Amino acid sequence: MSTPERLAQAFADQMRDWAARVGADETTQALAGEAARRVSIALAQGHTSLPAAQHAASRQALLASGVVGTAQQPGSYPLILDDQDRLYLHRYFDYEVRLATRLHGLCAPALPAPPDAALLARVQPWLQAEQAEQTAQTAQVAGAVASGPDWQTLGAALAVLRRFTLISGGPGTGKTSTVVRLLGCLLALNPQTRIVLAAPTGKAAARMQQAVQTRADSLPDVLRAQLPTAATTLHRLLGVDGTSARFRHHARNPLALDVLVVDEASMLDLSLATHLIEALPPEARLILLGDKDQLAAVQSGAVFAELSGSMALSPDTIDQLGMLTGTAADRMAPVRVDAPSAASLPPLCDSVVWFSRQYRFAAASPIGRLAAYVRDGNALAALALLQQPPAGLGWMAEAGWLPDAALNQAVLEGFEDFFAAVEDAASPAQVFAAFDAFRVLCALQAGPWGAQAFNQRLAAIAQARVEGPGAAALSGAGSIENWYRGRPVLVLRNDPLLALFNGDVGITLPDASGELQVCFLQPDGSLRWIPPVRLPDHETAYAMTIHKSQGSEFDAVAVILPPERSPLLTRELLYTGVTRARHRVLVQGSAAIVQAAIQTPTERSSGLLARLAAMGA
C-alpha cells in the first residue's frame, strides 16, 4: 500500500469512529469512511474536491453521518458537501471560498471608465508606439502568426485598466516584454508605485529578474531607474516563519506594495494562491503570468489553468482598450461577450489574455511544432515529426527495462561542456552557464528510468573524471551525501535562515581557500557559498523530474519517459518537458508511450470557477 493510500485509510478509520460517536448506524459509518478515503486519495492526485459521481453517495446519507457539513453551514465538520454535491476536506473548501472571495474583489476596475484625458495622455503614446514596434518585430520572425490583434499590447493596456490581470502564453510569446511595458505605463501614471516581482521558485525568480532587466532598456532612464532591481520567491515575499508553516504577511499584516507581478503562476497550488491573494493590500494590482497548458502545481489545485480557461472581454472594456491602443473594436470581436448586466458576464471577464504569437522562435520551428502538437493533443502529427526529426529534435523510441548505451552516451555528451568547465577550474559563472546548457528531465523520480537513477549513474562518472578513476569506488560515488567538485544539488526544502528555498540550484566548488562549498549564483550575478553540512534537504541535480523543472530553461534537454504507462504521463507533462528547451530536444520513449501521454490531458476537480460565477465575478 502506498503512502497516500495508507494516509487515506487512516483518515477513513477516523471518520468512521467519529460517525459512530455521534450516533450514525453502521451502514452510514462505512459510507462516511469510504467517502473520506476517496477524498483523501483525490487530494493526493491534485484534486481539491471529489465530484458527486466519484463519491457515489447520496446527499442525505452523507449529511446523516454527522461528519459532513454544507456550504451554508460548514461548522467544524471535517468534510463539506457543497450545493453541487462536490465533497471537500474542510480546509480545502475554506481555501476555495476565501480565494474566490478575494478574486471577486480584485476584479474591480483600477481606472475610471472611461479614463479621463489626462490619464490617456500619459499611457497612449507608450502603448501605441510599442504596438507598432511589436508589429514590425513579428514581421521579422519567419513563420510567426501576423493575423489578429496584438495581444501583447492589449494585455499591457488591460493590466493598466484592471486590478487583476492573468496573462497566459507559452515560452517566447512576449510575456516579460509585456510586463516591462505595462510597468512603464503604471510608473508613468504614478512614479511612486511600489512594484514587486516574484515567482514560486528561486530559479524562476532569477530568470524573471534577468529578463526584466534585459528588456528595461526600452524605458526612459527616469522610469527604468524605478523598476525593481530584484525578484523574490513567493515564500520569501510572504515571510516563511522558520518555526512553523505560517506566513508573516496575511490579511491583517498585508504586503507593502502597489503592484505584484508573479511569473510561472501555473505552479501556484490552491493553498499558496489563497495566502498570496489574502496578503495583498486592498487597492493593489495583481498580474499573474504563466502557461495554462503547462503542468499544474504538485500540490492540490490547478488555479492558473482553471482561471485562464477562457478569454472574454465586455463591450465597455473593448472600447477602453481601443482608446488606449488604437485597436479597432472589430479586431477584438471574437472575444467580445454581450450580457444583459455586468453580473451575468462570465467569471473573470476582462481579466484574462492569451498570448500565442511566438517571438523566441518561429511557430514552424521544430520545437514550436512539437510543442503545439502536444498541446493540441495531436499525437499522430507529433509522432510523424519525431519519426523524421529535423535539426533540433531527436527521438529514441526503443526502450527496454534499463536505459541502453545509446541513451547513456547521449546524456554524457550533453554534459560534456559542464564536465570540462569543472575540470578546467573555470569561473563559477562559467560553470553555471555550462550546467544550464543541458539537463535530463524525467517523468518519474524513482525506478531505472527516474531522475534518482540517472543522478546516481552520472555522479559516479562525474566524480571519476574530476578525482580520478578510483575515487568513485573508494568514496561511494552517487550517494546522496558524497561531495566532490562539480556536484550540482537541488534544494528541496525552504530554509529562511539560510535564505535557501525549494528549487534553488547550487554547484559544489572550491572557494577562495580551496575548501569545497556549495555555490549559489544570485540573480544579480553575485555568489553565495554554503558549507555542505548546513544545506537543507537536497538531491543531486544532473537529472530532475519534469515537475521540478518548471520555471527553468535550458539550451537542450533530454525528456525521459518510462517504458510503461503511469498516471503521471500526461499531455501537460510532455508539453512542459519539451518547452524547457531553447534549441534542442531529445525525447526518449516508445511511440505507444508518447501517444498515450499526448492523449491524456490532466483533469483536476475544483469548484473555484463555480464560486466565482455565483458571486458574479
Secondary structure as GFF3:
##gff-version 3
##sequence-region A 1 617
A	DSSP	alpha_helix	3	21	.	.	.	ID=ss1
A	DSSP	alpha_helix	26	44	.	.	.	ID=ss2
A	DSSP	alpha_helix	52	55	.	.	.	ID=ss3
A	DSSP	alpha_helix	59	64	.	.	.	ID=ss4
A	DSSP	beta_strand	68	70	.	.	.	ID=ss5
A	DSSP	beta_strand	79	81	.	.	.	ID=ss6
A	DSSP	beta_strand	87	89	.	.	.	ID=ss7
A	DSSP	alpha_helix	90	106	.	.	.	ID=ss8
A	DSSP	alpha_helix	117	140	.	.	.	ID=ss9
A	DSSP	alpha_helix	151	161	.	.	.	ID=ss10
A	DSSP	beta_strand	164	169	.	.	.	ID=ss11
A	DSSP	alpha_helix	175	189	.	.	.	ID=ss12
A	DSSP	beta_strand	195	199	.	.	.	ID=ss13
A	DSSP	alpha_helix	202	215	.	.	.	ID=ss14
A	DSSP	three_ten_helix	216	218	.	.	.	ID=ss15
A	DSSP	alpha_helix	221	224	.	.	.	ID=ss16
A	DSSP	beta_strand	231	233	.	.	.	ID=ss17
A	DSSP	alpha_helix	234	238	.	.	.	ID=ss18
A	DSSP	beta_strand	259	262	.	.	.	ID=ss19
A	DSSP	three_ten_helix	265	267	.	.	.	ID=ss20
A	DSSP	alpha_helix	270	278	.	.	.	ID=ss21
A	DSSP	beta_strand	285	290	.	.	.	ID=ss22
A	DSSP	alpha_helix	303	307	.	.	.	ID=ss23
A	DSSP	alpha_helix	315	325	.	.	.	ID=ss24
A	DSSP	three_ten_helix	329	335	.	.	.	ID=ss25
A	DSSP	three_ten_helix	342	344	.	.	.	ID=ss26
A	DSSP	beta_strand	352	355	.	.	.	ID=ss27
A	DSSP	alpha_helix	366	375	.	.	.	ID=ss28
A	DSSP	alpha_helix	379	387	.	.	.	ID=ss29
A	DSSP	beta_strand	393	396	.	.	.	ID=ss30
A	DSSP	alpha_helix	405	414	.	.	.	ID=ss31
A	DSSP	alpha_helix	416	423	.	.	.	ID=ss32
A	DSSP	alpha_helix	428	435	.	.	.	ID=ss33
A	DSSP	beta_strand	438	442	.	.	.	ID=ss34
A	DSSP	alpha_helix	451	467	.	.	.	ID=ss35
A	DSSP	alpha_helix	471	475	.	.	.	ID=ss36
A	DSSP	beta_strand	488	491	.	.	.	ID=ss37
A	DSSP	beta_strand	505	510	.	.	.	ID=ss38
A	DSSP	beta_strand	516	521	.	.	.	ID=ss39
A	DSSP	beta_strand	527	530	.	.	.	ID=ss40
A	DSSP	three_ten_helix	532	534	.	.	.	ID=ss41
A	DSSP	beta_strand	538	540	.	.	.	ID=ss42
A	DSSP	beta_strand	543	545	.	.	.	ID=ss43
A	DSSP	three_ten_helix	547	549	.	.	.	ID=ss44
A	DSSP	beta_strand	554	560	.	.	.	ID=ss45
A	DSSP	alpha_helix	571	578	.	.	.	ID=ss46
A	DSSP	beta_strand	581	588	.	.	.	ID=ss47
A	DSSP	alpha_helix	591	598	.	.	.	ID=ss48
A	DSSP	alpha_helix	608	615	.	.	.	ID=ss49
###
